[in-house]
Amino acid sequence: SGNVGYTTDYVWRGVSQSAGSGAMQLDLMLEKNGLYGGVWASQVDFGDEASYEMDFYGGYELWLSDKWSIDVGVIQYNWDKGGYEDIEEGFVKVGLKGLSVGYYMDLSNSDNTYMEVGYTLPFIKWVDAGVTYGRFDEDSDFWKVTMGKMLGDRWYVNAEIYEDARQGQFTDNANIGVYYIF
């Protein structure tokens, strides 16, 4: 499975990776019986020579019941230029109905950790809506609201709105994506 699309700003864990500009993105994944692996790519703009990011990921998602799941895996982040070293992260995510909790740890530096809690809002029926809180350390965290909707069988549209959007900085803290699903 996979998707290809465009977002008005590639934001990763609350920080723009495309300097507030748009980015083309691609995701290709193979999955069988909970075991999965894939590659994800996006344009980036850090103000240097780097022009794209390519991530490789793999893992296993086990459904303990129709409500409980656990997902364990590894992600490797790569950039084409700019002097960035590849980063490998291990992660564990637990899901219960619409609630998810994830913990990510840099495999080369265990001090670099990230935690994320998300909740899908079940009372909103006309669009998939959720709230996410992410935290790197005591001084670095963010909140976002996500909304998405399938248009037909193949097109998906989504929006992310970050906490600073409410402080008169909406265009710098929100993005819209359109993706073709295959």
ZAMARGU-4260 file (C-alpha; in steps of 0.2 Angstrom, whole numbers, plus 5000, padded with zeros to 4 digits):
<rodrens>
0) 5000/5000/5000 | 5005/5018/4999 | 5001/5036/4996 | 5009/5051/4987 | 5004/5069/4990
5) 5007/5087/4995 | 5007/5096/5011 | 5008/5115/5013 | 5021/5113/5027 | 5030/5097/5032
10) 5029/5098/5051 | 5038/5084/5061 | 5034/5084/5080 | 5029/5102/5081 | 5044/5109/5070
15) 5043/5114/5052 | 5055/5103/5041 | 5051/5113/5025 | 5054/5131/5032 | 5035/5134/5031
20) 5034/5129/5012 | 5025/5115/5004 | 5032/5098/5002 | 5029/5083/4991 | 5028/5066/5001
25) 5028/5048/4997 | 5025/5032/5008 | 5027/5014/5002 | 5023/5000/5014 | 5022/4981/5014
30) 5012/4972/5028 | 5007/4955/5032 | 4999/4948/5048 | 5005/4963/5058 | 5023/4963/5052
35) 5027/4979/5041 | 5041/4988/5033 | 5042/5003/5021 | 5050/5019/5015 | 5044/5037/5018
40) 5051/5052/5009 | 5048/5071/5009 | 5055/5087/5002 | 5064/5097/5016 | 5071/5115/5018
45) 5083/5118/5032 | 5091/5133/5023 | 5106/5122/5018 | 5110/5109/5004 | 5098/5096/5011
50) 5083/5094/4999 | 5074/5078/5004 | 5072/5066/5019 | 5070/5047/5016 | 5065/5036/5031
55) 5065/5017/5032 | 5054/5009/5045 | 5049/4992/5051 | 5039/4984/5065 | 5026/4973/5071
60) 5009/4978/5077 | 4999/4965/5088 | 4981/4966/5091 | 4978/4959/5109 | 4959/4962/5107
65) 4948/4972/5096 | 4952/4987/5107 | 4970/4984/5113 | 4985/4985/5102 | 5004/4986/5104
70) 5016/4991/5090 | 5035/4989/5091 | 5048/4995/5078 | 5062/5005/5072 | 5064/5020/5061
75) 5080/5026/5052 | 5079/5045/5047 | 5091/5049/5032 | 5094/5066/5023 | 5103/5068/5006
80) 5115/5082/5010 | 5118/5095/5023 | 5130/5085/5034 | 5116/5076/5045 | 5120/5060/5052
85) 5107/5046/5050 | 5097/5043/5066 | 5089/5027/5071 | 5075/5027/5083 | 5066/5012/5092
90) 5048/5014/5097 | 5034/5006/5107 | 5016/5012/5105 | 5001/5006/5114 | 4983/5009/5108
95) 4966/5007/5118 | 4951/5011/5107 | 4955/5030/5102 | 4969/5033/5114 | 4987/5030/5109
100) 5003/5032/5119 | 5020/5031/5110 | 5038/5031/5117 | 5053/5034/5105 | 5071/5033/5109
105) 5087/5037/5099 | 5096/5021/5098 | 5113/5030/5098 | 5109/5042/5112 | 5096/5037/5125
110) 5095/5055/5131 | 5086/5059/5115 | 5068/5053/5119 | 5051/5058/5113 | 5034/5054/5120
115) 5017/5056/5111 | 4999/5054/5117 | 4985/5055/5105 | 4966/5054/5106 | 4954/5051/5092
120) 4938/5061/5095 | 4924/5049/5093 | 4909/5061/5095 | 4914/5070/5078 | 4906/5059/5065
125) 4908/5069/5048 | 4928/5070/5049 | 4942/5060/5057 | 4947/5072/5071 | 4960/5070/5085
130) 4971/5079/5098 | 4990/5075/5100 | 5002/5080/5113 | 5021/5078/5110 | 5035/5080/5122
135) 5054/5080/5120 | 5059/5086/5137 | 5053/5098/5150 | 5056/5113/5138 | 5050/5106/5122
140) 5032/5101/5119 | 5017/5104/5108 | 4999/5102/5105 | 4990/5099/5089 | 4972/5096/5082
145) 4971/5085/5066 | 4956/5083/5055 | 4955/5072/5040 | 4943/5064/5027 | 4943/5052/5013
150) 4936/5059/4997 | 4930/5044/4987 | 4941/5028/4988 | 4957/5036/4984 | 4959/5054/4990
155) 4963/5059/5008 | 4963/5077/5014 | 4969/5082/5031 | 4973/5098/5041 | 4985/5100/5056
160) 4983/5115/5068 | 4996/5118/5081 | 4994/5127/5098 | 5002/5143/5092 | 4989/5146/5079
165) 4977/5153/5092 | 4989/5167/5095 | 4987/5176/5079 | 5000/5165/5069 | 4988/5153/5060
170) 4996/5152/5044 | 5013/5148/5052 | 5005/5135/5063 | 4993/5125/5052 | 4995/5115/5036
175) 4984/5106/5024 | 4988/5090/5014 | 4981/5081/5000 | 4986/5063/4996 | 4982/5049/4983
180) 4980/5032/4991 | 4985/5017/4982
</rodrens>
